Amino acid sequence: MPRFAVVVCQHCKNAFIMEPGHKTVMCRKCNKRLDATRLKVFFSSDDLKEAQTARASMVASLSGDT
């Protein structure tokens, strides 16, 4: 199982990195508690740098940048 996963908050559309295996996770932007098992994982990796790069790419695409 990968150590890091990039997911998007269902409420505020904030992309963030979480550690898989938890039942719930809290969005750092809107402070909503989310069911981690229902979040779609867009990227997963054992390497934090790769997860950070993927998150940055997602944030850019969500904001409309290329």
Secondary structure as UniProt FT lines:
FT   STRAND          4..8
FT   TURN            10..12
FT   STRAND          15..18
FT   TURN            20..21
FT   STRAND          24..26
FT   TURN            28..30
FT   STRAND          33..35
FT   HELIX           36..38
FT   STRAND          43..45
FT   HELIX           48..63
//
